[in-house]
Amino acid sequence: MSAFSPEMRTRAEQLVAVYPQRRSALIPLCHLAQEQEGYLTEALMIEIAELTGVTPAEVRGTVTFYDMLHTEPVGRYVVSVCTNIACLLAGGQEMLEHAEGKLGIRAGGTTQDGRFTIEEAECLADCDIAPCVQVNSRFVRTTTTDALDSLIDELSSGDRSDIPPHGTLIRVQRSVGLVADPKEVEAQRTKVRLADSKASS
């Protein structure tokens, strides 16, 4: 039985079909799994391994390498506060400590109601708006503690529909664009494999 929901399993198979090598779909599949569950469960990592033709250990190695992928449950909202040099000089550490105080948890923790997780982040690539804060990988341009308090209050009350639940990278599925015919993809893969085997002979 699939750890993906039927809809997500279909999307996963469509993703794999786009790539010349199945293993290239590994990270996109991790994001898809995280969109479903909020984090990567053991069952999902095993299924991703099967879909991509790699070992579960390779999937786990990838997942644990990237900060944006989680192997444990996180809150509906993951609040990332940058403390890298530009943000540090602009008050990033103080912003992080304020967020911890506001939510009553330390960086890396999740509130008891499961709504918020705080994480200390390295550069979030918005250095001109320092200190940089993201919620669920969305820039919120919150540079003062008062603004952060307002943001957290808005998220708590459900007033920020522009920020989807954690794990959702895109909210609109493509209905046009790159569509791969599985038979054509397999034919091209076979052609590449034959060319590779001739070249190595």
N, C-alpha and C positions, 0 to 999 in steps of 0.2 A: 504494500500500500504506500502511496506517495505521501511524503511529508509536506509537499506543496498542495495547496488547494487545487481543485480541477482547473480553475481559471489561471492560477499562477503556473501550474505545470504546463499548460498550453503556451503561456508566454515564455516559459523557460525553454521549451523545445524550439520556439520561434527564434529566440536569442541564439541558441546553439547553431541553428541553421545558417545564420548570417556569417559566421566566421569560417575561414578556410580550414583552420585547425580548431577542433572542439575545445581544447584547453584554453584558447584565447577568450572564451566566454566565462571563465572562472570568476573574475571580479564582477562583471555585470550580473551573473547569477547570484553572487553573494548579496549584492544590493537588492535584487529581487526578493531573496529570502528574507532579508532584513525588513523590506517593505511589508512583508506578510506578518512576521512575528515580532519585529522590533529588534531582534538579535538573531544570531545564527545558532540554532540548536544542533545537537549532535546528529540527529536524524537528517536535518537539512544539509549539513556538511557532507554526510555520507552520500546523499542523493546527488549533490552537486558533483562529487567525485565521480559517480557513475555516469552522469550526463557529460562530463568533460574528459573522461578517460584517464583521470589521474587518481592517485591514492587519497584516501581521507586525510592522511598525514600532510600531504601537499596542500589540501584545502585549508586545514587548520593552520599550517605555517603561513599561508597567505593572509588568513583572517586575523591572526595574532600579530602580523607585521604592521597592519594599517590601523591607525587610531579610529578611523571612521567606521570600522567594522567591530561589532561587539559579540562576545561569546556568552554574555550574561544579560539578563533583563535590565533595561534602562528605562528611564521615565518617558512619558509621552513627549515631553519637551527636554531636549538635551541642550543645556545652556553652556556654551563654550566661551571662555574668557581668555584672550591672548595675554601672555606675560612675556613675550619675546621683547627684544630690546626697545623698539620704537614704542610699543604699548607699555612696557615696563616704565619707561621714562615719562609716559603720559598718565600713569596711575593705574596700570593694569593689575598690579598686585593688590592694590587697595580695592579695586573693583571686584576682584575675585573674593577677597576677604569679606567685602560687603555682601556679595551674593550668598556666601556661606552663612553669614549671620542672618540674612533675610529669610533664607529657607531652612536654617537650622541643621545643615549638613555640611560635611567637608567635601572638597573637590574629590571626585570619584564616587561620591555617594548619591543615593536616590532617596527622595522624601518617602515617608511611610505610606502616603496615599498613592505612590507610584506616578505622580504627575511630573516631577522634575528630577533631573540628574544634572549635576554641575561637573564640568571638566575643565582643567587647566590646559590650554592649548598653546602649541607653538604657532608660528606665524600663520595667520588666517588670510593674508594677502589683501588687507584693506588698511594699510599703514597710515594713509592720509587721514583716516577717521579713527584716531587712536584715543583711548584703548578700544580695540576691536572686540565686539561681542557678536556671536552667532547663536541662533536658536534653530536646531534641526537643519544645520548647514545653510540657513538663510541669514544674510546680513541684516541686522536690525538697527545699526547706526545709533547705538545707545552708548553715549560717552560720559554720562554723569551718573552718580549713584541714584539721584532722584528719578532720572529717566529709566534706570534699571528697575527701580521699585515699581514704577508705573507699568512697565512692560510685564513684570511678573504678575502684578495684579490683573492686568488685562488677560494674560494667558490663563490665570486661575479661574477667571469668570467666563472664559470662552469667547472673549471679544476680539480675538485675532484669527479670523478665518483665513488670513493670508499665510499663516504658518501651519502646514499640515503636520500630522503626527510624525514622530521620528521614524526614519527609515524610508520615507517617501521622497525619492529624488525628483521625480517628475509626476505631475498630477494629470497630465493629458497624454493619453496613449496615441502614438502616431497611427493614422489611418491611411496615410500615403507615405511615399518616400521609398526607402530601400525595402523591398519585399523579395525574399529569396525563395525560389522554387526548389524544394528539397532535392528533386531529381537532378536539376541543373547543377546544384552545389555538389552533389555526390559525383557527377560526371567530371566536374572541374577538379575535384580532389583526386579522383582516380588518375586524371591526366597529369597532375603535378607529381603524384607518387611514382608514376611510370617514368617521367622525365628525371626525377631524383634518382631512381634506381639505375637508369641508363648512365647518368652522370657519374655515379659512384662506382660503376663497373669498370 
